[in-house]
């Protein structure tokens, strides 16, 4: 699935937590550059592999869903009603991308939500 240029990522409560405007760099609504997408893998700017983006879902290393988008398709948990998006703060300068860590073996997709909160996922 190609990531639409402007995409909002919602958590298991329907809260808008993060967004991308270019299909690559992910920002929190407070303006912090949090991660980037490379070949459907999500990496922190230090290079740590965080999870995968597929069919509009961001999944953690256990295959559990952390975020969904407006264009989510395929199997996953029941999506909550989306909340109103907060106002975007001024974006901080993106850090230099670190060397990408090798991703783990992709787990089986789960129908459940991850226990990680939205901001915990990006740490």
Secondary structure, 3 states (H helix, E strand, C coil): CCCCCCEEEECCCCCEEEEECCCCEEEECCCCEEEEEECCEEECCCCCEEEEEECCEEECCCCCEEEECCCCCCCCCCCCCCCCCCCCCCCCCCCCCCCCCCCCCCCCCCCCECCCCHHHHCC
